[in-house]
Amino acid sequence: MIMTTPSETLLDILSDLNNSSIDIQASAIISNEGLVMAALIDKNLDEDRVAAMTIAISAQANRVVREIHLGKLQQVLIKGQQGYAIIISAGEQAVLTIMLKASAQLGFIFLSCARSAKKIAATGIAKPSPRHGLVYLGKRKR
């Protein structure tokens, strides 16, 4: 039985997500601290910049939903002339961010992203540790 590393597990989830629709241009899993846990992002984009912007937007959105009593933040949708960005909570320690073409069919994308976010949360992977790689919360599956 071949063991996969936490990074490979997260990359597999992103790969499955990206392959679910031709409208998905990039995806990443970002820790709440703004560190890239896994990413499938075009070389023209800087992963660290995407992570920093994702967490900045997520933090502001969390503040808004808290201050106007909307409950816990689930997702943020950003629409630009060239496409969309979606940020979805993926457990307590991470968010999933996805970049889409302007022609994307959002209903199917939302469903696929929600499923992927649940898979990410279910991995038990908490966050990246600069010295130890990805850290698990809970028991490892063997």
Backbone torsions as a table, in degrees:
resi	resn	phi	psi	omega
1	MET	NA	126.6	-177.9
2	ILE	-90.9	126.9	177.5
3	MET	-86.9	136.3	174.1
4	THR	-100.3	150.1	177.9
5	THR	-79.8	161.8	176.9
6	PRO	-55.7	-39.3	179.4
7	SER	-62.8	-41.9	178.6
8	GLU	-64.8	-39.0	178.2
9	THR	-60.1	-47.5	180.0
10	LEU	-66.5	-40.1	178.3
11	LEU	-65.1	-34.9	176.2
12	ASP	-63.3	-41.7	178.1
13	ILE	-62.2	-45.0	179.2
14	LEU	-65.4	-40.9	179.4
15	SER	-61.8	-45.1	177.2
16	ASP	-60.6	-42.1	178.7
17	LEU	-62.6	-50.4	-178.6
18	ASN	-61.0	-35.7	-179.9
19	ASN	-76.8	-10.6	-179.1
20	SER	-76.1	-17.8	-179.1
21	SER	-154.7	136.0	176.9
22	ILE	-71.3	-11.0	-179.7
23	ASP	-80.7	-16.1	179.5
24	ILE	-81.3	119.7	-178.1
25	GLN	-96.1	-29.3	-178.4
26	ALA	-161.9	156.5	176.2
27	SER	-152.1	154.6	179.1
28	ALA	-155.4	152.4	172.9
29	ILE	-111.6	121.8	-173.6
30	ILE	-120.2	133.0	176.4
31	SER	-71.6	160.2	178.9
32	ASN	-62.6	-16.2	176.7
33	GLU	-87.7	-3.4	178.1
34	GLY	91.8	16.4	178.9
35	LEU	-96.3	139.1	179.3
36	VAL	-74.3	121.5	177.3
37	MET	-90.9	-38.7	177.0
38	ALA	-162.6	147.8	-179.3
39	ALA	-155.2	143.2	169.1
40	LEU	-124.4	84.1	-173.2
41	ILE	-124.0	140.1	177.5
42	ASP	-55.2	145.3	-178.6
43	LYS	-62.7	-18.7	178.9
44	ASN	-75.4	-13.3	179.1
45	LEU	-106.4	142.1	177.2
46	ASP	-88.1	116.6	-177.9
47	GLU	-54.9	-44.2	-177.7
48	ASP	-65.3	-36.1	177.9
49	ARG	-68.5	-42.5	176.6
50	VAL	-59.5	-44.4	179.9
51	ALA	-61.7	-46.5	-178.8
52	ALA	-62.5	-43.9	179.4
53	MET	-67.5	-38.9	178.8
54	THR	-59.5	-47.7	-177.2
55	ILE	-70.5	-35.6	177.2
56	ALA	-62.9	-45.3	178.9
57	ILE	-65.6	-44.0	179.8
58	SER	-61.1	-41.7	179.5
59	ALA	-63.0	-43.5	178.9
60	GLN	-67.1	-40.7	178.2
61	ALA	-64.0	-40.1	176.1
62	ASN	-59.9	-40.4	179.2
63	ARG	-64.2	-43.3	-179.8
64	VAL	-61.6	-50.9	-177.5
65	VAL	-65.1	-31.4	178.0
66	ARG	-70.2	-45.0	-175.5
67	GLU	-72.4	-27.6	178.7
68	ILE	-106.8	17.4	170.7
69	HIS	57.2	53.1	178.0
70	LEU	-101.7	7.5	-179.1
71	GLY	87.7	-154.5	-177.9
72	LYS	-84.2	136.2	178.6
73	LEU	-62.3	131.5	177.4
74	GLN	-108.8	-45.0	-179.5
75	GLN	-158.3	159.7	176.3
76	VAL	-128.0	133.0	176.9
77	LEU	-116.1	127.9	177.5
78	ILE	-119.5	129.0	179.4
79	LYS	-117.7	125.4	175.3
80	GLY	-120.0	175.0	-179.7
81	GLN	-61.7	-31.5	-175.5
82	GLN	-98.0	-3.5	179.4
83	GLY	157.4	-162.6	-175.4
84	TYR	-124.0	157.0	166.0
85	ALA	-129.7	136.4	178.0
86	ILE	-124.6	134.2	175.1
87	ILE	-118.9	125.1	-176.4
88	ILE	-128.1	134.7	175.3
89	SER	-61.1	133.6	179.9
90	ALA	-127.0	62.6	-175.7
91	GLY	94.7	-170.2	-176.1
92	GLU	-80.7	-18.8	-171.4
93	GLN	-112.3	-3.4	-172.6
94	ALA	-151.4	164.2	171.7
95	VAL	-129.1	153.9	174.9
96	LEU	-106.1	127.9	176.6
97	THR	-119.5	138.8	-175.5
98	ILE	-133.5	137.2	174.3
99	MET	-111.9	132.8	-172.0
100	LEU	-126.7	156.3	172.2
101	LYS	-68.1	157.0	179.5
102	ALA	-63.9	-25.0	-178.0
103	SER	-87.9	7.3	-174.7
104	ALA	-59.5	142.7	173.9
105	GLN	-87.7	98.6	-169.2
106	LEU	-65.1	-33.9	-178.6
107	GLY	-57.8	-50.5	179.0
108	PHE	-65.9	-39.4	179.6
109	ILE	-62.0	-45.7	179.0
110	PHE	-58.5	-42.4	178.8
111	LEU	-62.8	-47.7	179.6
112	SER	-62.3	-41.4	-179.8
113	CYS	-66.9	-40.7	178.7
114	ALA	-62.1	-42.1	178.3
115	ARG	-64.0	-42.8	179.6
116	SER	-65.5	-40.2	178.9
117	ALA	-62.2	-39.5	176.9
118	LYS	-64.2	-40.4	178.0
119	LYS	-63.4	-41.6	179.4
120	ILE	-61.8	-48.5	179.7
121	ALA	-61.2	-36.8	-177.5
122	ALA	-73.1	-15.4	-179.6
123	THR	-67.4	-24.3	-177.3
124	GLY	81.3	3.4	179.5
125	ILE	-77.4	123.0	-173.2
126	ALA	-85.8	-61.6	-174.4
127	LYS	-168.8	162.9	176.2
128	PRO	-76.0	141.3	173.9
129	SER	-113.0	125.6	-176.3
130	PRO	-53.5	-30.6	-177.0
131	ARG	-98.4	-23.0	-171.2
132	HIS	-121.9	10.8	-177.9
133	GLY	73.1	-148.1	-179.3
134	LEU	-79.4	141.3	-177.4
135	VAL	-111.6	135.1	178.7
136	TYR	-88.7	145.1	166.0
137	LEU	-103.9	126.5	177.2
138	GLY	90.7	-163.0	-174.0
139	LYS	-89.7	143.2	175.4
140	ARG	-80.9	143.5	174.8
141	LYS	-85.6	137.7	179.7
142	ARG	-116.9	NA	NA
